[in-house]
């Protein structure tokens, strides 16, 4: 396991699964695929643009879109989720 994967696993272990947000490796495969398909769809609209993600949760989607967007800002009501996203 790479250092990055170990760090991601540690972050996911600390953030409890409540069912309110997707935490990769804690949600079922179907739910994770559903979310990833949504971000893949959004990717074409984010290409080269400034993006605001509201309800960004753990930040995996923002990280994905950051590969395509000029700039991305993400917010979430959960300070716990934001804290974990900032650690990544």
C-alpha angles and dihedrals in degrees: 000000000000123000090250092052091048090051092047091050091050091051092049092049091055096049107075121230106244098157091241095101136023115259108183112237091020099065123067119271092251093056093046093050090048091055094044091052090054092053091046087054092048091048093079091056093046095053107127094345138112108257132198115196114196115199093020094164114182091000102241091125093048089050090052094048091045088071089066107025125084088227135351130200120185131190134186133179091229111086088193092058092044091051091054092046091052091052091058 
